[in-house]
């Protein structure tokens, strides 16, 4: 069970590539995803996620680094700019971690006795938003906040097929990377919970789940380590949990997004 997340690329060709790879049974390449590779992938992904979040924890406004050696360059930038750490963001981050980490351990230890996990993450978001709003953290401490979040949907439209020649190579690369990430996560959790994964079925799933969003100018979707780990830690076993998530996100997009203006990054 791997939970999807949006890539920062947009092209219907990546969707077509995945469906075609499924039709041609290209899923056999997943046999080359060894346990060592999956462990390395999980470790590397965790380090990448940590790196992407540290600047928010410290309240640093750093340029996004891309290309070869981006991970190392990002950490160099972080250490060079430690003197500019926003104390408000740092204190808030530490307080949130002091609540979230112990509660996660309690949920894991007593999940057999609890009818439902303690929704600490939701409570932290609510309390932090209220504290930031009424404490005027943005005005008083220049804390980074979510800001204005657009609501509603873009009207559906046909993809611009004239762009295909320009994005064909990138789209194929996205399809391969999306498949590799999804199958790697699926295999990792399949091993943990004792079930098997059909790689070709994963290709069909990724491809077809992007067909409808392509008419709404959505980003190409694939699996996400962070969201999958969150779902797994809360005891989710089926895609019904994704349906609940989607409904909550729909509610946020259409109604309550403005309430998160003061939520710290």
Rosetta blueprint (number, residue, H / E / L):
1 X L
2 X L
3 X L
4 X E
5 X E
6 X E
7 X L
8 X L
9 X L
10 X L
11 X L
12 X H
13 X H
14 X H
15 X H
16 X H
17 X H
18 X H
19 X H
20 X H
21 X H
22 X H
23 X H
24 X L
25 X L
26 X H
27 X H
28 X H
29 X H
30 X H
31 X H
32 X H
33 X L
34 X L
35 X H
36 X H
37 X H
38 X H
39 X H
40 X H
41 X H
42 X H
43 X H
44 X H
45 X H
46 X H
47 X H
48 X H
49 X H
50 X H
51 X H
52 X H
53 X H
54 X H
55 X H
56 X H
57 X H
58 X H
59 X L
60 X L
61 X L
62 X L
63 X L
64 X L
65 X L
66 X L
67 X L
68 X L
69 X L
70 X H
71 X H
72 X H
73 X H
74 X H
75 X H
76 X H
77 X H
78 X H
79 X H
80 X H
81 X L
82 X H
83 X H
84 X H
85 X L
86 X L
87 X H
88 X H
89 X H
90 X H
91 X H
92 X H
93 X H
94 X H
95 X H
96 X H
97 X H
98 X H
99 X H
100 X H
101 X H
102 X H
103 X H
104 X H
105 X H
106 X H
107 X H
108 X H
109 X H
110 X L
111 X L
112 X L
113 X L
114 X L
115 X L
116 X L
117 X L
118 X L
119 X L
120 X H
121 X H
122 X H
123 X H
124 X H
125 X H
126 X H
127 X H
128 X H
129 X H
130 X H
131 X H
132 X H
133 X H
134 X H
135 X L
136 X L
137 X H
138 X H
139 X H
140 X H
141 X H
142 X L
143 X L
144 X L
145 X E
146 X L
147 X L
148 X L
149 X L
150 X L
151 X L
152 X L
153 X L
154 X L
155 X L
156 X L
157 X L
158 X L
159 X L
160 X L
161 X H
162 X H
163 X H
164 X H
165 X H
166 X H
167 X H
168 X H
169 X H
170 X H
171 X H
172 X H
173 X H
174 X H
175 X H
176 X H
177 X H
178 X H
179 X H
180 X H
181 X H
182 X H
183 X H
184 X H
185 X H
186 X H
187 X H
188 X H
189 X H
190 X H
191 X H
192 X H
193 X H
194 X L
195 X L
196 X L
197 X L
198 X L
199 X H
200 X H
201 X H
202 X H
203 X H
204 X H
205 X H
206 X H
207 X H
208 X H
209 X L
210 X L
211 X L
212 X L
213 X H
214 X H
215 X H
216 X H
217 X L
218 X L
219 X L
220 X L
221 X E
222 X E
223 X E
224 X L
225 X H
226 X H
227 X H
228 X H
229 X H
230 X H
231 X H
232 X H
233 X H
234 X L
235 X L
236 X L
237 X L
238 X L
239 X L
240 X H
241 X H
242 X H
243 X H
244 X H
245 X H
246 X H
247 X H
248 X H
249 X H
250 X H
251 X H
252 X H
253 X H
254 X H
255 X H
256 X H
257 X H
258 X H
259 X H
260 X H
261 X L
262 X L
263 X L
264 X E
265 X L
